[in-house]
Amino acid sequence: MRHYLLPFLLLFTTFGNLLAQESTTAEAEAQQFSVYFASASAELDAAAQAQLQNLIDQLQGMGDYRLELAAHTDSRGTSRYNDRLAQERAESVTKFLEQQYITTDGMRTLALGEQEAGNDRNSEELQRDNRRVDVIVSGWYWQSIGSLRDSLAKPLAQKHTIDAGQDQLIEGQKGGRFFLTASSFVTANGEEVTGLVDIELTECYSLGDMISQGLTTTAQDRILESGGMLEINAYQNGQRLQLKPGSSIASSVPTNEFRQDMSLFYGQAHGEENQDIDWTNSEAPVQSKLPRLTFAPGPVRPSWMTFALIYLKQPDDEADPRLPKKPKTTKPVRPREPNYDNIAYYPQGLEKIFMGKATQEERTAEKRENRRIRYEASIKSYEERIANYNQSLVKYRLAMAEYEELRKGEIDENGFITTGPMYEYLKAKADSAFAADQRQYQRDSTGYEGYRRRKTEAYERQVEALGQVDASVVSTYFFNINQMGWANIDRFLKTVETTPLAARENATETDAKAMVFLMIPERNIILRMPYRDQKGFVLSRVPIGETAKIMAIKVQDKKAYLSSQEVIITDDLLITLDYRPGRLRDIREELAGI
């Protein structure tokens, strides 16, 4: 059996970045499985299905994976036929995998046809090896719940580079905006920072993002309702920076629902490996303020010079009737001399029985001689056509030289055409385009004045009705950050009736290292359920009557498992964690839907 390097090269080109991202936290490997087909067939026989089932068994043992298909044929048949056959074979493999509930989203398929068949015409063994689909697997295994948690958190990390000596606006990928005045940073020794500064930003405005970071909404055992969390840090040459005393970061973050009485909390890392964050109330208010009235830029008055640059400085040669016509014929290609050793006469039918070797050799010689005569005729025809082509090309180049010399006298030192038969034609086009743009400007100006009037009137009505709260920005929180690190927009949950809550696996033993979270989406509450011996994962106080979602993630046998369910909190509720296998993308999709 032959092995090919091309599929693996394509694999690492496609998935190299992905493996680089995950390999720091997971054990990665690549494998190839080959599925073989009968001649001119795209149907999976029993042996092919058994090989694919072996592949499926391997995939089900992986923590996560990516797939790529490379479909091949032997060299018999036309290239177009073989390309189509390769595509059909790839589709057969894809359909079988999907029927066995193997995820193929993001899978790359290469229908290579006979491209890698080589010279297999006289070898049935090589032809059999070429009738295949290679399935290339990039798989990896989770080493611990920590490695899975790191992979979930990594996509949220953002990096920005700013100039510490200038005012800077940082716009986060999830809608946050952070304004820093010049000279806001100092070193740990209090020295003012100049030059470039690296900003690391993480925005967590949804419960799913908070789970990805392992965050919770508690402060000294009190439950918080969150309006969003973020982490912002500054570094220069690897050294962590601080905000200068008196400096702050003016911030605004989006929210689906503005909640009153919010304040800013700062986070302090604690627990194992400093992975847990506890929040402290700074009592700094978080508000929705009316922004000053601003308008979009208005229309720009057109300039005739703009169209002169378009039409007169870049003359339209194609419209010039004096422009010589290019030769219509393409350069002939010299015929390639056939390999006469590969030309042979093959007996057909009864000839295979009755034709002697001498007769077969005579017919082979005759066939080769006929092919040589045709080749010499094609060479003669080629020499005539190339001579005619070269002659027309020389004539065209001479005509172009004359035309270009003529045009030089029509263009001034600035590159504008100023005279000649093309000047009036191109000037008319510039005038027409300028007039059309003027008409559009008049229409746009009328519309823009109406827009300014409507926006001003609406702004005045909002100020009169809402005072310092603008109805258009009630989905934004405004606040100032006075220290680097984690910040959280929160308010304490008002006194409500609570109950204990426990969660355990539907198994003999519960995995104590699993991450188990309780979320109350209506209140933007997320609580990490700690493990208690014998009792499972336990919270001592959970608001009664709330609709909650329980989500648990664990790593077992180097694979990730996910449990997710919605419940209504009642007295002494016991949750059963029913885990199912979950690839990294499955967990991310589940988090994105919260």
Buried (B, 14 or more C-beta within 10 A) or exposed (E): EEEBEEBBEBBBEBBEEBBEEBEEBBBBEBBBBBBBBEEEEBEBEEEBEEBBEEBBEBBEEBBBBBBBBBBBBBBBBEEEBBBBBBBBBBBBBBEBBEEBEBBEEEBBBBBBBBBBBBEBEEEEEBBBBBBBBBBBBBBBBBBEBBBBBBBBBEEBEBEBEBEBBEEBEBEBEBBBBBBBEEBBBBEEEEEEBEEEBBBBBBBBBBBBBBBBBBBBBBBEEEBBBBBBBBBBBBBBEEEEBBBBEEBBBBBBBBBEEBBEEBBBBBBEEEEEEEBBBBBEBBEBEBEBEBEEEEEEEEBEEBEBEBBBBBBBBEBBEEEBEEBBEEBEEEEBEEBEEEEBEEBEBEBEEEEEEEBEEEEBEEBBBEBBEEEBEEBEEBEEEBEEBBEEBEEBBEEBEEBEEEBEEEBEEBBEEEEBBEEBEBBEBBBEBBBEBBEEBEEEBEEBEEEBEEEBEEBEEEBEEBBEEBEEBBEEBEEBBBBBBBEBBBBBBBBBBEEEEBBBBBBBBEEEEBBEEBBBBBBBBEBBBBBBBEBEEEEBBBBEBBBBEBEBBBBBBBBBEBBBBBBBBEBEBEEEBEBEBBBEEBBBEBBBEBBEEB
